[in-house]
Amino acid sequence: MVGPISATEHDVSVDLIITPDEVIACPAPHRPSGTLWDHLAPEKIAAIPALQRRETRR
């Protein structure tokens, strides 16, 4: 088995893992408090219309 994988601030964990044989609940999922704008390059924001719309409301 592989050990724990470290997470960064922008990582989002899952609530469930579903396989053909079982459903595994993942306790205490991590959710960022919002969009981490400082992690997004201007080119990325320009390429995604939903981010463009949200950026104007920040």
Distance bins in CASP14 RR format, pairs under 12 A and 6 or more apart:
PFRMAT RR
TARGET T0000
AUTHOR 0000-0000-0000
RMODE 2
METHOD distances of the structure
MODEL  1
4 13 0 0 0 0 0 1 0 0 0 0 0
5 11 0 0 0 0 1 0 0 0 0 0 0
5 13 0 0 0 0 0 1 0 0 0 0 0
6 30 0 0 0 0 0 1 0 0 0 0 0
7 13 1 0 0 1 0 0 0 0 0 0 0
7 14 0 0 0 0 0 1 0 0 0 0 0
7 28 0 0 0 0 0 1 0 0 0 0 0
7 29 0 0 0 0 0 1 0 0 0 0 0
7 30 1 0 0 1 0 0 0 0 0 0 0
7 31 0 0 0 0 0 1 0 0 0 0 0
7 32 0 0 0 0 0 1 0 0 0 0 0
8 30 0 0 0 0 0 1 0 0 0 0 0
8 32 0 0 0 0 0 1 0 0 0 0 0
8 36 0 0 0 0 1 0 0 0 0 0 0
8 39 0 0 0 0 1 0 0 0 0 0 0
9 30 0 0 0 0 1 0 0 0 0 0 0
9 31 0 0 0 0 0 1 0 0 0 0 0
9 32 1 0 0 1 0 0 0 0 0 0 0
9 33 0 0 0 0 1 0 0 0 0 0 0
9 34 0 0 0 0 0 1 0 0 0 0 0
9 35 0 0 0 0 0 1 0 0 0 0 0
9 36 1 0 0 1 0 0 0 0 0 0 0
9 38 0 0 0 0 1 0 0 0 0 0 0
9 39 1 0 0 1 0 0 0 0 0 0 0
10 30 0 0 0 0 1 0 0 0 0 0 0
10 31 0 0 0 0 0 1 0 0 0 0 0
10 32 1 0 0 1 0 0 0 0 0 0 0
10 33 0 0 0 0 0 1 0 0 0 0 0
10 34 0 0 0 0 1 0 0 0 0 0 0
10 35 0 0 0 0 1 0 0 0 0 0 0
10 36 1 0 1 0 0 0 0 0 0 0 0
10 37 0 0 0 0 0 1 0 0 0 0 0
10 38 0 0 0 0 1 0 0 0 0 0 0
10 39 1 0 1 0 0 0 0 0 0 0 0
10 40 0 0 0 0 1 0 0 0 0 0 0
11 29 0 0 0 0 0 1 0 0 0 0 0
11 30 1 0 0 1 0 0 0 0 0 0 0
11 31 0 0 0 0 0 1 0 0 0 0 0
11 32 0 0 0 0 1 0 0 0 0 0 0
11 36 0 0 0 0 0 1 0 0 0 0 0
11 39 0 0 0 0 0 1 0 0 0 0 0
12 26 0 0 0 0 0 1 0 0 0 0 0
12 29 1 0 0 1 0 0 0 0 0 0 0
12 30 1 0 0 1 0 0 0 0 0 0 0
12 31 1 0 0 1 0 0 0 0 0 0 0
12 32 1 0 0 1 0 0 0 0 0 0 0
12 33 0 0 0 0 0 1 0 0 0 0 0
12 34 0 0 0 0 0 1 0 0 0 0 0
12 35 0 0 0 0 0 1 0 0 0 0 0
12 36 0 0 0 0 0 1 0 0 0 0 0
13 25 0 0 0 0 0 1 0 0 0 0 0
13 26 1 0 0 1 0 0 0 0 0 0 0
13 27 0 0 0 0 1 0 0 0 0 0 0
13 28 0 0 0 0 1 0 0 0 0 0 0
13 29 1 0 1 0 0 0 0 0 0 0 0
13 30 1 0 1 0 0 0 0 0 0 0 0
13 31 0 0 0 0 1 0 0 0 0 0 0
13 32 0 0 0 0 0 1 0 0 0 0 0
14 23 0 0 0 0 0 1 0 0 0 0 0
14 24 0 0 0 0 1 0 0 0 0 0 0
14 25 0 0 0 0 1 0 0 0 0 0 0
14 26 1 0 1 0 0 0 0 0 0 0 0
14 27 0 0 0 0 0 1 0 0 0 0 0
14 28 0 0 0 0 0 1 0 0 0 0 0
14 29 1 0 0 1 0 0 0 0 0 0 0
14 30 0 0 0 0 1 0 0 0 0 0 0
14 31 0 0 0 0 0 1 0 0 0 0 0
15 23 0 0 0 0 0 1 0 0 0 0 0
15 24 0 0 0 0 0 1 0 0 0 0 0
15 25 1 0 0 1 0 0 0 0 0 0 0
15 26 1 0 0 1 0 0 0 0 0 0 0
15 27 0 0 0 0 1 0 0 0 0 0 0
15 28 0 0 0 0 0 1 0 0 0 0 0
15 29 1 0 1 0 0 0 0 0 0 0 0
15 30 0 0 0 0 0 1 0 0 0 0 0
15 31 0 0 0 0 0 1 0 0 0 0 0
16 22 0 0 0 0 0 1 0 0 0 0 0
16 23 1 0 1 0 0 0 0 0 0 0 0
16 24 1 0 0 1 0 0 0 0 0 0 0
16 25 1 0 0 1 0 0 0 0 0 0 0
16 26 1 0 0 1 0 0 0 0 0 0 0
16 27 0 0 0 0 0 1 0 0 0 0 0
16 29 0 0 0 0 1 0 0 0 0 0 0
17 23 1 0 0 1 0 0 0 0 0 0 0
17 24 1 0 1 0 0 0 0 0 0 0 0
17 25 0 0 0 0 1 0 0 0 0 0 0
17 26 1 0 0 1 0 0 0 0 0 0 0
17 27 0 0 0 0 0 1 0 0 0 0 0
17 29 0 0 0 0 0 1 0 0 0 0 0
18 24 1 0 0 1 0 0 0 0 0 0 0
18 25 0 0 0 0 0 1 0 0 0 0 0
18 26 0 0 0 0 0 1 0 0 0 0 0
32 38 0 0 0 0 0 1 0 0 0 0 0
32 39 0 0 0 0 1 0 0 0 0 0 0
34 40 0 0 0 0 0 1 0 0 0 0 0
34 54 0 0 0 0 1 0 0 0 0 0 0
34 58 0 0 0 0 0 1 0 0 0 0 0
35 44 0 0 0 0 0 1 0 0 0 0 0
35 45 0 0 0 0 1 0 0 0 0 0 0
35 48 0 0 0 0 0 1 0 0 0 0 0
35 50 0 0 0 0 0 1 0 0 0 0 0
35 51 1 0 0 1 0 0 0 0 0 0 0
35 53 0 0 0 0 0 1 0 0 0 0 0
35 54 1 0 0 1 0 0 0 0 0 0 0
35 55 0 0 0 0 1 0 0 0 0 0 0
35 57 0 0 0 0 0 1 0 0 0 0 0
35 58 0 0 0 0 1 0 0 0 0 0 0
36 44 0 0 0 0 0 1 0 0 0 0 0
36 45 0 0 0 0 0 1 0 0 0 0 0
36 51 0 0 0 0 0 1 0 0 0 0 0
36 58 0 0 0 0 0 1 0 0 0 0 0
37 44 0 0 0 0 0 1 0 0 0 0 0
37 45 0 0 0 0 1 0 0 0 0 0 0
37 51 0 0 0 0 1 0 0 0 0 0 0
37 54 0 0 0 0 1 0 0 0 0 0 0
37 55 1 0 0 1 0 0 0 0 0 0 0
37 57 0 0 0 0 0 1 0 0 0 0 0
37 58 1 0 0 1 0 0 0 0 0 0 0
38 44 0 0 0 0 0 1 0 0 0 0 0
38 45 0 0 0 0 0 1 0 0 0 0 0
38 58 0 0 0 0 0 1 0 0 0 0 0
39 45 0 0 0 0 0 1 0 0 0 0 0
39 51 0 0 0 0 0 1 0 0 0 0 0
40 46 0 0 0 0 1 0 0 0 0 0 0
40 47 0 0 0 0 0 1 0 0 0 0 0
40 48 0 0 0 0 1 0 0 0 0 0 0
40 50 0 0 0 0 0 1 0 0 0 0 0
40 51 1 0 0 1 0 0 0 0 0 0 0
40 52 0 0 0 0 0 1 0 0 0 0 0
40 54 0 0 0 0 0 1 0 0 0 0 0
40 55 0 0 0 0 1 0 0 0 0 0 0
40 58 0 0 0 0 0 1 0 0 0 0 0
41 47 0 0 0 0 1 0 0 0 0 0 0
41 48 0 0 0 0 0 1 0 0 0 0 0
41 51 0 0 0 0 0 1 0 0 0 0 0
42 48 0 0 0 0 0 1 0 0 0 0 0
42 51 0 0 0 0 0 1 0 0 0 0 0
42 52 0 0 0 0 0 1 0 0 0 0 0
42 55 0 0 0 0 1 0 0 0 0 0 0
43 51 0 0 0 0 0 1 0 0 0 0 0
43 52 0 0 0 0 0 1 0 0 0 0 0
44 50 0 0 0 0 0 1 0 0 0 0 0
44 51 1 0 0 1 0 0 0 0 0 0 0
44 52 0 0 0 0 0 1 0 0 0 0 0
44 55 0 0 0 0 0 1 0 0 0 0 0
45 51 1 0 1 0 0 0 0 0 0 0 0
45 52 1 0 0 1 0 0 0 0 0 0 0
45 53 0 0 0 0 0 1 0 0 0 0 0
45 54 0 0 0 0 1 0 0 0 0 0 0
45 55 1 0 1 0 0 0 0 0 0 0 0
45 56 0 0 0 0 0 1 0 0 0 0 0
45 58 0 0 0 0 0 1 0 0 0 0 0
46 52 1 0 0 1 0 0 0 0 0 0 0
46 55 0 0 0 0 1 0 0 0 0 0 0
48 54 0 0 0 0 1 0 0 0 0 0 0
48 55 0 0 0 0 1 0 0 0 0 0 0
49 55 0 0 0 0 0 1 0 0 0 0 0
49 56 0 0 0 0 0 1 0 0 0 0 0
50 56 0 0 0 0 0 1 0 0 0 0 0
50 57 0 0 0 0 0 1 0 0 0 0 0
51 57 0 0 0 0 0 1 0 0 0 0 0
51 58 0 0 0 0 0 1 0 0 0 0 0
52 58 0 0 0 0 0 1 0 0 0 0 0
END
